Amino acid sequence: MGRSTVQATIGSGTESIFTPSVYALTDPEATGKFPAPTHITSLRGRFCEQAHAGEGVRARGTLEKIVSSSGIGYRLIIGENPTDYLIVTR
């Protein structure tokens, strides 16, 4: 859908030790015109285990719309662009 920035709390990071790493988000707030994602996903090892459950994060990446039989969702893909980041804020 495009480039997006999100602030959220990590709800679960149990899949963050693997590649692709997946972080489930709680209370996500996206900046700009795009909806907030429910997950952050990365295929790059540098984002593995960078954040843990309960920590606040700010991330920038590419927003993807996920359409499945259970509905529509959104995820933020980080690591495909040199300006992507995942920063622990609290």
PDB file of N, CA, C and O in Angstrom:
ATOM      1  N   MET A   1       0.818  -1.192   0.000  1.00  0.00           N
ATOM      2  CA  MET A   1       0.000   0.000   0.000  1.00  0.00           C
ATOM      3  C   MET A   1       0.863   1.258   0.000  1.00  0.00           C
ATOM      4  O   MET A   1       0.451   2.304  -0.502  1.00  0.00           O
ATOM      5  N   GLY A   2       2.061   1.146   0.566  1.00  0.00           N
ATOM      6  CA  GLY A   2       2.937   2.302   0.602  1.00  0.00           C
ATOM      7  C   GLY A   2       3.772   2.341   1.867  1.00  0.00           C
ATOM      8  O   GLY A   2       3.684   1.450   2.712  1.00  0.00           O
ATOM      9  N   ARG A   3       4.582   3.379   1.988  1.00  0.00           N
ATOM     10  CA  ARG A   3       5.457   3.566   3.147  1.00  0.00           C
ATOM     11  C   ARG A   3       4.641   4.085   4.323  1.00  0.00           C
ATOM     12  O   ARG A   3       3.790   4.959   4.163  1.00  0.00           O
ATOM     13  N   SER A   4       4.912   3.534   5.511  1.00  0.00           N
ATOM     14  CA  SER A   4       4.146   3.911   6.688  1.00  0.00           C
ATOM     15  C   SER A   4       5.027   3.860   7.934  1.00  0.00           C
ATOM     16  O   SER A   4       6.020   3.134   7.980  1.00  0.00           O
ATOM     17  N   THR A   5       4.645   4.643   8.941  1.00  0.00           N
ATOM     18  CA  THR A   5       5.303   4.633  10.237  1.00  0.00           C
ATOM     19  C   THR A   5       4.254   4.309  11.287  1.00  0.00           C
ATOM     20  O   THR A   5       3.125   4.793  11.214  1.00  0.00           O
ATOM     21  N   VAL A   6       4.625   3.489  12.264  1.00  0.00           N
ATOM     22  CA  VAL A   6       3.689   3.082  13.307  1.00  0.00           C
ATOM     23  C   VAL A   6       4.351   3.181  14.674  1.00  0.00           C
ATOM     24  O   VAL A   6       5.547   2.930  14.823  1.00  0.00           O
ATOM     25  N   GLN A   7       3.548   3.552  15.670  1.00  0.00           N
ATOM     26  CA  GLN A   7       3.948   3.483  17.069  1.00  0.00           C
ATOM     27  C   GLN A   7       3.006   2.503  17.720  1.00  0.00           C
ATOM     28  O   GLN A   7       1.797   2.558  17.494  1.00  0.00           O
ATOM     29  N   ALA A   8       3.552   1.589  18.542  1.00  0.00           N
ATOM     30  CA  ALA A   8       2.721   0.563  19.151  1.00  0.00           C
ATOM     31  C   ALA A   8       3.443  -0.057  20.337  1.00  0.00           C
ATOM     32  O   ALA A   8       4.590   0.275  20.637  1.00  0.00           O
ATOM     33  N   THR A   9       2.747  -0.960  20.998  1.00  0.00           N
ATOM     34  CA  THR A   9       3.329  -1.775  22.054  1.00  0.00           C
ATOM     35  C   THR A   9       3.417  -3.195  21.518  1.00  0.00           C
ATOM     36  O   THR A   9       2.491  -3.671  20.863  1.00  0.00           O
ATOM     37  N   ILE A  10       4.522  -3.871  21.792  1.00  0.00           N
ATOM     38  CA  ILE A  10       4.674  -5.265  21.365  1.00  0.00           C
ATOM     39  C   ILE A  10       3.766  -6.122  22.236  1.00  0.00           C
ATOM     40  O   ILE A  10       3.915  -6.157  23.457  1.00  0.00           O
ATOM     41  N   GLY A  11       2.833  -6.807  21.606  1.00  0.00           N
ATOM     42  CA  GLY A  11       1.935  -7.709  22.318  1.00  0.00           C
ATOM     43  C   GLY A  11       2.566  -9.071  22.512  1.00  0.00           C
ATOM     44  O   GLY A  11       2.418  -9.697  23.561  1.00  0.00           O
ATOM     45  N   SER A  12       3.278  -9.525  21.477  1.00  0.00           N
ATOM     46  CA  SER A  12       3.961 -10.812  21.533  1.00  0.00           C
ATOM     47  C   SER A  12       5.151 -10.773  20.586  1.00  0.00           C
ATOM     48  O   SER A  12       5.052 -10.304  19.453  1.00  0.00           O
ATOM     49  N   GLY A  13       6.273 -11.276  21.076  1.00  0.00           N
ATOM     50  CA  GLY A  13       7.463 -11.378  20.254  1.00  0.00           C
ATOM     51  C   GLY A  13       7.967 -12.799  20.163  1.00  0.00           C
ATOM     52  O   GLY A  13       9.145 -13.031  19.892  1.00  0.00           O
ATOM     53  N   THR A  14       7.062 -13.768  20.393  1.00  0.00           N
ATOM     54  CA  THR A  14       7.485 -15.177  20.407  1.00  0.00           C
ATOM     55  C   THR A  14       8.000 -15.650  19.054  1.00  0.00           C
ATOM     56  O   THR A  14       8.758 -16.618  18.988  1.00  0.00           O
ATOM     57  N   GLU A  15       7.602 -14.986  17.979  1.00  0.00           N
ATOM     58  CA  GLU A  15       8.069 -15.349  16.643  1.00  0.00           C
ATOM     59  C   GLU A  15       9.230 -14.460  16.186  1.00  0.00           C
ATOM     60  O   GLU A  15       9.632 -14.514  15.023  1.00  0.00           O
ATOM     61  N   SER A  16       9.767 -13.645  17.095  1.00  0.00           N
ATOM     62  CA  SER A  16      10.823 -12.709  16.713  1.00  0.00           C
ATOM     63  C   SER A  16      12.197 -13.363  16.632  1.00  0.00           C
ATOM     64  O   SER A  16      13.135 -12.749  16.126  1.00  0.00           O
ATOM     65  N   ILE A  17      12.338 -14.600  17.119  1.00  0.00           N
ATOM     66  CA  ILE A  17      13.641 -15.267  17.071  1.00  0.00           C
ATOM     67  C   ILE A  17      13.873 -15.977  15.739  1.00  0.00           C
ATOM     68  O   ILE A  17      14.978 -16.443  15.462  1.00  0.00           O
ATOM     69  N   PHE A  18      12.846 -16.055  14.934  1.00  0.00           N
ATOM     70  CA  PHE A  18      12.927 -16.749  13.650  1.00  0.00           C
ATOM     71  C   PHE A  18      13.054 -15.762  12.497  1.00  0.00           C
ATOM     72  O   PHE A  18      12.899 -14.554  12.677  1.00  0.00           O
ATOM     73  N   THR A  19      13.337 -16.291  11.318  1.00  0.00           N
ATOM     74  CA  THR A  19      13.289 -15.506  10.097  1.00  0.00           C
ATOM     75  C   THR A  19      12.255 -16.162   9.192  1.00  0.00           C
ATOM     76  O   THR A  19      12.461 -17.312   8.807  1.00  0.00           O
ATOM     77  N   PRO A  20      11.178 -15.519   8.836  1.00  0.00           N
ATOM     78  CA  PRO A  20      10.876 -14.117   9.119  1.00  0.00           C
ATOM     79  C   PRO A  20      10.495 -13.911  10.589  1.00  0.00           C
ATOM     80  O   PRO A  20       9.846 -14.760  11.199  1.00  0.00           O
ATOM     81  N   SER A  21      10.906 -12.782  11.137  1.00  0.00           N
ATOM     82  CA  SER A  21      10.522 -12.426  12.500  1.00  0.00           C
ATOM     83  C   SER A  21       9.179 -11.708  12.447  1.00  0.00           C
ATOM     84  O   SER A  21       8.904 -10.920  11.542  1.00  0.00           O
ATOM     85  N   VAL A  22       8.348 -12.007  13.451  1.00  0.00           N
ATOM     86  CA  VAL A  22       7.005 -11.429  13.503  1.00  0.00           C
ATOM     87  C   VAL A  22       6.766 -10.889  14.903  1.00  0.00           C
ATOM     88  O   VAL A  22       6.987 -11.581  15.897  1.00  0.00           O
ATOM     89  N   TYR A  23       6.315  -9.655  14.967  1.00  0.00           N
ATOM     90  CA  TYR A  23       5.946  -9.013  16.223  1.00  0.00           C
ATOM     91  C   TYR A  23       4.460  -8.678  16.158  1.00  0.00           C
ATOM     92  O   TYR A  23       4.028  -7.946  15.268  1.00  0.00           O
ATOM     93  N   ALA A  24       3.671  -9.210  17.101  1.00  0.00           N
ATOM     94  CA  ALA A  24       2.258  -8.843  17.195  1.00  0.00           C
ATOM     95  C   ALA A  24       2.164  -7.519  17.939  1.00  0.00           C
ATOM     96  O   ALA A  24       2.882  -7.308  18.916  1.00  0.00           O
ATOM     97  N   LEU A  25       1.289  -6.625  17.492  1.00  0.00           N
ATOM     98  CA  LEU A  25       1.177  -5.291  18.066  1.00  0.00           C
ATOM     99  C   LEU A  25      -0.125  -5.111  18.829  1.00  0.00           C
ATOM    100  O   LEU A  25      -1.158  -5.678  18.473  1.00  0.00           O
ATOM    101  N   THR A  26      -0.055  -4.305  19.893  1.00  0.00           N
ATOM    102  CA  THR A  26      -1.257  -3.851  20.580  1.00  0.00           C
ATOM    103  C   THR A  26      -1.253  -2.331  20.537  1.00  0.00           C
ATOM    104  O   THR A  26      -0.190  -1.711  20.572  1.00  0.00           O
ATOM    105  N   ASP A  27      -2.410  -1.737  20.462  1.00  0.00           N
ATOM    106  CA  ASP A  27      -2.576  -0.283  20.412  1.00  0.00           C
ATOM    107  C   ASP A  27      -1.744   0.401  19.328  1.00  0.00           C
ATOM    108  O   ASP A  27      -1.098   1.411  19.606  1.00  0.00           O
ATOM    109  N   PRO A  28      -1.744  -0.125  18.098  1.00  0.00           N
ATOM    110  CA  PRO A  28      -0.939   0.523  17.052  1.00  0.00           C
ATOM    111  C   PRO A  28      -1.559   1.836  16.591  1.00  0.00           C
ATOM    112  O   PRO A  28      -2.779   1.961  16.482  1.00  0.00           O
ATOM    113  N   GLU A  29      -0.698   2.805  16.323  1.00  0.00           N
ATOM    114  CA  GLU A  29      -1.120   4.092  15.783  1.00  0.00           C
ATOM    115  C   GLU A  29      -0.250   4.403  14.579  1.00  0.00           C
ATOM    116  O   GLU A  29       0.957   4.600  14.719  1.00  0.00           O
ATOM    117  N   ALA A  30      -0.845   4.447  13.410  1.00  0.00           N
ATOM    118  CA  ALA A  30      -0.107   4.746  12.186  1.00  0.00           C
ATOM    119  C   ALA A  30      -0.159   6.238  11.899  1.00  0.00           C
ATOM    120  O   ALA A  30      -1.163   6.897  12.169  1.00  0.00           O
ATOM    121  N   THR A  31       0.922   6.760  11.353  1.00  0.00           N
ATOM    122  CA  THR A  31       0.922   8.158  10.938  1.00  0.00           C
ATOM    123  C   THR A  31       0.538   8.221   9.465  1.00  0.00           C
ATOM    124  O   THR A  31       0.779   7.275   8.714  1.00  0.00           O
ATOM    125  N   GLY A  32      -0.046   9.310   9.063  1.00  0.00           N
ATOM    126  CA  GLY A  32      -0.419   9.476   7.662  1.00  0.00           C
ATOM    127  C   GLY A  32      -1.784   8.917   7.349  1.00  0.00           C
ATOM    128  O   GLY A  32      -2.644   8.804   8.223  1.00  0.00           O
ATOM    129  N   LYS A  33      -1.974   8.570   6.091  1.00  0.00           N
ATOM    130  CA  LYS A  33      -3.293   8.199   5.581  1.00  0.00           C
ATOM    131  C   LYS A  33      -3.605   6.703   5.658  1.00  0.00           C
ATOM    132  O   LYS A  33      -4.730   6.301   5.360  1.00  0.00           O
ATOM    133  N   PHE A  34      -2.638   5.872   6.050  1.00  0.00           N
ATOM    134  CA  PHE A  34      -2.829   4.429   6.035  1.00  0.00           C
ATOM    135  C   PHE A  34      -3.373   3.902   7.361  1.00  0.00           C
ATOM    136  O   PHE A  34      -3.176   4.523   8.405  1.00  0.00           O
ATOM    137  N   PRO A  35      -4.067   2.746   7.320  1.00  0.00           N
ATOM    138  CA  PRO A  35      -4.543   2.125   8.561  1.00  0.00           C
ATOM    139  C   PRO A  35      -3.373   1.538   9.355  1.00  0.00           C
ATOM    140  O   PRO A  35      -2.292   1.316   8.810  1.00  0.00           O
ATOM    141  N   ALA A  36      -3.597   1.294  10.634  1.00  0.00           N
ATOM    142  CA  ALA A  36      -2.562   0.743  11.506  1.00  0.00           C
ATOM    143  C   ALA A  36      -2.432  -0.767  11.297  1.00  0.00           C
ATOM    144  O   ALA A  36      -3.440  -1.461  11.165  1.00  0.00           O
ATOM    145  N   PRO A  37      -1.210  -1.276  11.265  1.00  0.00           N
ATOM    146  CA  PRO A  37      -0.995  -2.720  11.113  1.00  0.00           C
ATOM    147  C   PRO A  37      -1.178  -3.445  12.449  1.00  0.00           C
ATOM    148  O   PRO A  37      -1.093  -2.834  13.514  1.00  0.00           O
ATOM    149  N   THR A  38      -1.429  -4.743  12.377  1.00  0.00           N
ATOM    150  CA  THR A  38      -1.529  -5.563  13.587  1.00  0.00           C
ATOM    151  C   THR A  38      -0.242  -6.324  13.844  1.00  0.00           C
ATOM    152  O   THR A  38      -0.054  -6.876  14.929  1.00  0.00           O
ATOM    153  N   HIS A  39       0.656  -6.361  12.850  1.00  0.00           N
ATOM    154  CA  HIS A  39       1.923  -7.086  12.973  1.00  0.00           C
ATOM    155  C   HIS A  39       3.047  -6.333  12.268  1.00  0.00           C
ATOM    156  O   HIS A  39       2.818  -5.591  11.312  1.00  0.00           O
ATOM    157  N   ILE A  40       4.260  -6.539  12.760  1.00  0.00           N
ATOM    158  CA  ILE A  40       5.467  -6.116  12.057  1.00  0.00           C
ATOM    159  C   ILE A  40       6.191  -7.393  11.665  1.00  0.00           C
ATOM    160  O   ILE A  40       6.378  -8.280  12.497  1.00  0.00           O
ATOM    161  N   THR A  41       6.601  -7.495  10.405  1.00  0.00           N
ATOM    162  CA  THR A  41       7.298  -8.674   9.900  1.00  0.00           C
ATOM    163  C   THR A  41       8.581  -8.244   9.206  1.00  0.00           C
ATOM    164  O   THR A  41       8.620  -7.221   8.523  1.00  0.00           O
ATOM    165  N   SER A  42       9.650  -9.052   9.393  1.00  0.00           N
ATOM    166  CA  SER A  42      10.903  -8.763   8.719  1.00  0.00           C
ATOM    167  C   SER A  42      11.568 -10.052   8.256  1.00  0.00           C
ATOM    168  O   SER A  42      11.571 -11.054   8.971  1.00  0.00           O
ATOM    169  N   LEU A  43      12.127 -10.015   7.063  1.00  0.00           N
ATOM    170  CA  LEU A  43      12.900 -11.135   6.531  1.00  0.00           C
ATOM    171  C   LEU A  43      14.386 -10.959   6.807  1.00  0.00           C
ATOM    172  O   LEU A  43      15.187 -11.801   6.402  1.00  0.00           O
ATOM    173  N   ARG A  44      14.768  -9.890   7.484  1.00  0.00           N
ATOM    174  CA  ARG A  44      16.167  -9.587   7.776  1.00  0.00           C
ATOM    175  C   ARG A  44      16.516  -9.985   9.203  1.00  0.00           C
ATOM    176  O   ARG A  44      15.768  -9.692  10.136  1.00  0.00           O
ATOM    177  N   GLY A  45      17.636 -10.641   9.369  1.00  0.00           N
ATOM    178  CA  GLY A  45      18.072 -11.087  10.686  1.00  0.00           C
ATOM    179  C   GLY A  45      18.362  -9.957  11.659  1.00  0.00           C
ATOM    180  O   GLY A  45      18.313 -10.161  12.872  1.00  0.00           O
ATOM    181  N   ARG A  46      18.660  -8.781  11.152  1.00  0.00           N
ATOM    182  CA  ARG A  46      19.002  -7.675  12.055  1.00  0.00           C
ATOM    183  C   ARG A  46      17.822  -7.216  12.903  1.00  0.00           C
ATOM    184  O   ARG A  46      18.023  -6.514  13.894  1.00  0.00           O
ATOM    185  N   PHE A  47      16.609  -7.588  12.544  1.00  0.00           N
ATOM    186  CA  PHE A  47      15.442  -7.208  13.330  1.00  0.00           C
ATOM    187  C   PHE A  47      14.970  -8.319  14.272  1.00  0.00           C
ATOM    188  O   PHE A  47      13.975  -8.144  14.976  1.00  0.00           O
ATOM    189  N   CYS A  48      15.665  -9.451  14.296  1.00  0.00           N
ATOM    190  CA  CYS A  48      15.317 -10.553  15.198  1.00  0.00           C
ATOM    191  C   CYS A  48      15.579 -10.153  16.649  1.00  0.00           C
ATOM    192  O   CYS A  48      16.622  -9.577  16.960  1.00  0.00           O
ATOM    193  N   GLU A  49      14.653 -10.453  17.512  1.00  0.00           N
ATOM    194  CA  GLU A  49      14.761 -10.215  18.961  1.00  0.00           C
ATOM    195  C   GLU A  49      15.156  -8.786  19.322  1.00  0.00           C
ATOM    196  O   GLU A  49      15.872  -8.563  20.298  1.00  0.00           O
ATOM    197  N   GLN A  50      14.696  -7.838  18.549  1.00  0.00           N
ATOM    198  CA  GLN A  50      15.022  -6.442  18.822  1.00  0.00           C
ATOM    199  C   GLN A  50      14.075  -5.829  19.849  1.00  0.00           C
ATOM    200  O   GLN A  50      14.444  -4.879  20.539  1.00  0.00           O
ATOM    201  N   ALA A  51      12.862  -6.361  19.957  1.00  0.00           N
ATOM    202  CA  ALA A  51      11.879  -5.850  20.911  1.00  0.00           C
ATOM    203  C   ALA A  51      11.184  -7.030  21.577  1.00  0.00           C
ATOM    204  O   ALA A  51      11.118  -8.131  21.030  1.00  0.00           O
ATOM    205  N   HIS A  52      10.666  -6.764  22.782  1.00  0.00           N
ATOM    206  CA  HIS A  52      10.028  -7.824  23.570  1.00  0.00           C
ATOM    207  C   HIS A  52       8.643  -7.379  24.026  1.00  0.00           C
ATOM    208  O   HIS A  52       8.325  -6.190  23.997  1.00  0.00           O
ATOM    209  N   ALA A  53       7.827  -8.333  24.443  1.00  0.00           N
ATOM    210  CA  ALA A  53       6.459  -8.057  24.865  1.00  0.00           C
ATOM    211  C   ALA A  53       6.425  -6.961  25.926  1.00  0.00           C
ATOM    212  O   ALA A  53       7.199  -6.979  26.883  1.00  0.00           O
ATOM    213  N   GLY A  54       5.519  -6.014  25.740  1.00  0.00           N
ATOM    214  CA  GLY A  54       5.343  -4.919  26.669  1.00  0.00           C
ATOM    215  C   GLY A  54       6.149  -3.676  26.343  1.00  0.00           C
ATOM    216  O   GLY A  54       5.900  -2.619  26.923  1.00  0.00           O
ATOM    217  N   GLU A  55       7.104  -3.770  25.436  1.00  0.00           N
ATOM    218  CA  GLU A  55       7.916  -2.610  25.074  1.00  0.00           C
ATOM    219  C   GLU A  55       7.220  -1.781  23.994  1.00  0.00           C
ATOM    220  O   GLU A  55       6.542  -2.318  23.118  1.00  0.00           O
ATOM    221  N   GLY A  56       7.397  -0.488  24.074  1.00  0.00           N
ATOM    222  CA  GLY A  56       6.883   0.413  23.048  1.00  0.00           C
ATOM    223  C   GLY A  56       7.882   0.490  21.911  1.00  0.00           C
ATOM    224  O   GLY A  56       9.092   0.492  22.139  1.00  0.00           O
ATOM    225  N   VAL A  57       7.380   0.554  20.683  1.00  0.00           N
ATOM    226  CA  VAL A  57       8.255   0.633  19.516  1.00  0.00           C
ATOM    227  C   VAL A  57       7.748   1.666  18.529  1.00  0.00           C
ATOM    228  O   VAL A  57       6.572   2.027  18.517  1.00  0.00           O
ATOM    229  N   ARG A  58       8.668   2.126  17.710  1.00  0.00           N
ATOM    230  CA  ARG A  58       8.349   2.951  16.540  1.00  0.00           C
ATOM    231  C   ARG A  58       9.012   2.254  15.367  1.00  0.00           C
ATOM    232  O   ARG A  58      10.188   1.899  15.438  1.00  0.00           O
ATOM    233  N   ALA A  59       8.265   2.055  14.284  1.00  0.00           N
ATOM    234  CA  ALA A  59       8.793   1.330  13.128  1.00  0.00           C
ATOM    235  C   ALA A  59       8.381   2.019  11.840  1.00  0.00           C
ATOM    236  O   ALA A  59       7.320   2.637  11.753  1.00  0.00           O
ATOM    237  N   ARG A  60       9.249   1.897  10.839  1.00  0.00           N
ATOM    238  CA  ARG A  60       8.968   2.433   9.496  1.00  0.00           C
ATOM    239  C   ARG A  60       9.222   1.327   8.498  1.00  0.00           C
ATOM    240  O   ARG A  60      10.233   0.628   8.572  1.00  0.00           O
ATOM    241  N   GLY A  61       8.298   1.171   7.564  1.00  0.00           N
ATOM    242  CA  GLY A  61       8.430   0.146   6.540  1.00  0.00           C
ATOM    243  C   GLY A  61       7.350   0.266   5.484  1.00  0.00           C
ATOM    244  O   GLY A  61       6.780   1.337   5.273  1.00  0.00           O
ATOM    245  N   THR A  62       7.080  -0.840   4.829  1.00  0.00           N
ATOM    246  CA  THR A  62       6.081  -0.894   3.768  1.00  0.00           C
ATOM    247  C   THR A  62       4.837  -1.593   4.294  1.00  0.00           C
ATOM    248  O   THR A  62       4.916  -2.712   4.802  1.00  0.00           O
ATOM    249  N   LEU A  63       3.699  -0.942   4.176  1.00  0.00           N
ATOM    250  CA  LEU A  63       2.446  -1.501   4.657  1.00  0.00           C
ATOM    251  C   LEU A  63       1.844  -2.420   3.597  1.00  0.00           C
ATOM    252  O   LEU A  63       1.728  -2.050   2.428  1.00  0.00           O
ATOM    253  N   GLU A  64       1.463  -3.621   4.024  1.00  0.00           N
ATOM    254  CA  GLU A  64       0.801  -4.582   3.132  1.00  0.00           C
ATOM    255  C   GLU A  64      -0.607  -4.855   3.633  1.00  0.00           C
ATOM    256  O   GLU A  64      -0.845  -4.957   4.837  1.00  0.00           O
ATOM    257  N   LYS A  65      -1.527  -4.972   2.700  1.00  0.00           N
ATOM    258  CA  LYS A  65      -2.904  -5.345   3.010  1.00  0.00           C
ATOM    259  C   LYS A  65      -3.009  -6.860   2.855  1.00  0.00           C
ATOM    260  O   LYS A  65      -2.616  -7.407   1.825  1.00  0.00           O
ATOM    261  N   ILE A  66      -3.532  -7.533   3.866  1.00  0.00           N
ATOM    262  CA  ILE A  66      -3.667  -8.988   3.865  1.00  0.00           C
ATOM    263  C   ILE A  66      -5.145  -9.331   3.754  1.00  0.00           C
ATOM    264  O   ILE A  66      -5.938  -8.953   4.617  1.00  0.00           O
ATOM    265  N   VAL A  67      -5.517 -10.042   2.700  1.00  0.00           N
ATOM    266  CA  VAL A  67      -6.900 -10.458   2.502  1.00  0.00           C
ATOM    267  C   VAL A  67      -6.947 -11.976   2.643  1.00  0.00           C
ATOM    268  O   VAL A  67      -6.272 -12.695   1.907  1.00  0.00           O
ATOM    269  N   SER A  68      -7.745 -12.457   3.592  1.00  0.00           N
ATOM    270  CA  SER A  68      -7.871 -13.901   3.812  1.00  0.00           C
ATOM    271  C   SER A  68      -9.332 -14.248   4.071  1.00  0.00           C
ATOM    272  O   SER A  68     -10.192 -13.367   4.087  1.00  0.00           O
ATOM    273  N   SER A  69      -9.603 -15.507   4.269  1.00  0.00           N
ATOM    274  CA  SER A  69     -10.985 -15.937   4.522  1.00  0.00           C
ATOM    275  C   SER A  69     -11.505 -15.396   5.851  1.00  0.00           C
ATOM    276  O   SER A  69     -12.717 -15.323   6.051  1.00  0.00           O
ATOM    277  N   SER A  70     -10.611 -15.016   6.762  1.00  0.00           N
ATOM    278  CA  SER A  70     -11.036 -14.482   8.056  1.00  0.00           C
ATOM    279  C   SER A  70     -11.199 -12.963   8.047  1.00  0.00           C
ATOM    280  O   SER A  70     -11.614 -12.377   9.047  1.00  0.00           O
ATOM    281  N   GLY A  71     -10.874 -12.329   6.924  1.00  0.00           N
ATOM    282  CA  GLY A  71     -11.067 -10.890   6.828  1.00  0.00           C
ATOM    283  C   GLY A  71      -9.867 -10.156   6.245  1.00  0.00           C
ATOM    284  O   GLY A  71      -8.999 -10.751   5.608  1.00  0.00           O
ATOM    285  N   ILE A  72      -9.843  -8.855   6.481  1.00  0.00           N
ATOM    286  CA  ILE A  72      -8.775  -8.002   5.964  1.00  0.00           C
ATOM    287  C   ILE A  72      -7.928  -7.514   7.137  1.00  0.00           C
ATOM    288  O   ILE A  72      -8.457  -7.105   8.170  1.00  0.00           O
ATOM    289  N   GLY A  73      -6.617  -7.563   6.965  1.00  0.00           N
ATOM    290  CA  GLY A  73      -5.694  -7.077   7.980  1.00  0.00           C
ATOM    291  C   GLY A  73      -4.537  -6.357   7.317  1.00  0.00           C
ATOM    292  O   GLY A  73      -4.448  -6.290   6.091  1.00  0.00           O
ATOM    293  N   TYR A  74      -3.649  -5.818   8.145  1.00  0.00           N
ATOM    294  CA  TYR A  74      -2.507  -5.070   7.630  1.00  0.00           C
ATOM    295  C   TYR A  74      -1.253  -5.455   8.411  1.00  0.00           C
ATOM    296  O   TYR A  74      -1.313  -5.704   9.615  1.00  0.00           O
ATOM    297  N   ARG A  75      -0.116  -5.501   7.713  1.00  0.00           N
ATOM    298  CA  ARG A  75       1.158  -5.749   8.380  1.00  0.00           C
ATOM    299  C   ARG A  75       2.203  -4.812   7.793  1.00  0.00           C
ATOM    300  O   ARG A  75       2.133  -4.409   6.632  1.00  0.00           O
ATOM    301  N   LEU A  76       3.170  -4.483   8.635  1.00  0.00           N
ATOM    302  CA  LEU A  76       4.263  -3.610   8.236  1.00  0.00           C
ATOM    303  C   LEU A  76       5.481  -4.480   7.974  1.00  0.00           C
ATOM    304  O   LEU A  76       5.934  -5.199   8.865  1.00  0.00           O
ATOM    305  N   ILE A  77       6.011  -4.420   6.765  1.00  0.00           N
ATOM    306  CA  ILE A  77       7.203  -5.173   6.381  1.00  0.00           C
ATOM    307  C   ILE A  77       8.404  -4.246   6.532  1.00  0.00           C
ATOM    308  O   ILE A  77       8.448  -3.177   5.922  1.00  0.00           O
ATOM    309  N   ILE A  78       9.387  -4.659   7.353  1.00  0.00           N
ATOM    310  CA  ILE A  78      10.580  -3.837   7.537  1.00  0.00           C
ATOM    311  C   ILE A  78      11.812  -4.591   7.043  1.00  0.00           C
ATOM    312  O   ILE A  78      11.877  -5.819   7.106  1.00  0.00           O
ATOM    313  N   GLY A  79      12.782  -3.830   6.552  1.00  0.00           N
ATOM    314  CA  GLY A  79      14.043  -4.414   6.111  1.00  0.00           C
ATOM    315  C   GLY A  79      14.236  -4.473   4.613  1.00  0.00           C
ATOM    316  O   GLY A  79      15.296  -4.894   4.149  1.00  0.00           O
ATOM    317  N   GLU A  80      13.242  -4.063   3.840  1.00  0.00           N
ATOM    318  CA  GLU A  80      13.356  -4.087   2.378  1.00  0.00           C
ATOM    319  C   GLU A  80      13.893  -2.773   1.817  1.00  0.00           C
ATOM    320  O   GLU A  80      14.279  -2.699   0.650  1.00  0.00           O
ATOM    321  N   ASN A  81      13.913  -1.745   2.649  1.00  0.00           N
ATOM    322  CA  ASN A  81      14.341  -0.414   2.234  1.00  0.00           C
ATOM    323  C   ASN A  81      15.405   0.064   3.223  1.00  0.00           C
ATOM    324  O   ASN A  81      15.262  -0.179   4.422  1.00  0.00           O
ATOM    325  N   PRO A  82      16.455   0.728   2.771  1.00  0.00           N
ATOM    326  CA  PRO A  82      17.503   1.192   3.694  1.00  0.00           C
ATOM    327  C   PRO A  82      17.009   2.163   4.772  1.00  0.00           C
ATOM    328  O   PRO A  82      17.674   2.329   5.795  1.00  0.00           O
ATOM    329  N   THR A  83      15.864   2.801   4.565  1.00  0.00           N
ATOM    330  CA  THR A  83      15.346   3.733   5.561  1.00  0.00           C
ATOM    331  C   THR A  83      14.408   3.077   6.572  1.00  0.00           C
ATOM    332  O   THR A  83      13.874   3.762   7.444  1.00  0.00           O
ATOM    333  N   ASP A  84      14.195   1.763   6.473  1.00  0.00           N
ATOM    334  CA  ASP A  84      13.349   1.039   7.423  1.00  0.00           C
ATOM    335  C   ASP A  84      14.024   0.970   8.781  1.00  0.00           C
ATOM    336  O   ASP A  84      15.251   0.920   8.872  1.00  0.00           O
ATOM    337  N   TYR A  85      13.211   0.969   9.846  1.00  0.00           N
ATOM    338  CA  TYR A  85      13.771   0.846  11.187  1.00  0.00           C
ATOM    339  C   TYR A  85      12.751   0.261  12.153  1.00  0.00           C
ATOM    340  O   TYR A  85      11.549   0.246  11.888  1.00  0.00           O
ATOM    341  N   LEU A  86      13.268  -0.221  13.283  1.00  0.00           N
ATOM    342  CA  LEU A  86      12.477  -0.677  14.414  1.00  0.00           C
ATOM    343  C   LEU A  86      13.225  -0.210  15.658  1.00  0.00           C
ATOM    344  O   LEU A  86      14.323  -0.691  15.938  1.00  0.00           O
ATOM    345  N   ILE A  87      12.640   0.725  16.409  1.00  0.00           N
ATOM    346  CA  ILE A  87      13.283   1.329  17.559  1.00  0.00           C
ATOM    347  C   ILE A  87      12.417   1.099  18.801  1.00  0.00           C
ATOM    348  O   ILE A  87      11.211   1.346  18.775  1.00  0.00           O
ATOM    349  N   VAL A  88      13.028   0.630  19.876  1.00  0.00           N
ATOM    350  CA  VAL A  88      12.334   0.505  21.150  1.00  0.00           C
ATOM    351  C   VAL A  88      12.272   1.899  21.774  1.00  0.00           C
ATOM    352  O   VAL A  88      13.303   2.551  21.937  1.00  0.00           O
ATOM    353  N   THR A  89      11.075   2.355  22.123  1.00  0.00           N
ATOM    354  CA  THR A  89      10.888   3.717  22.635  1.00  0.00           C
ATOM    355  C   THR A  89      10.613   3.753  24.124  1.00  0.00           C
ATOM    356  O   THR A  89      10.869   4.771  24.767  1.00  0.00           O
ATOM    357  N   ARG A  90      10.101   2.672  24.692  1.00  0.00           N
ATOM    358  CA  ARG A  90       9.829   2.641  26.136  1.00  0.00           C
ATOM    359  C   ARG A  90       9.790   1.225  26.630  1.00  0.00           C
ATOM    360  O   ARG A  90       9.573   0.991  27.819  1.00  0.00           O
TER     361      ARG A  90
END
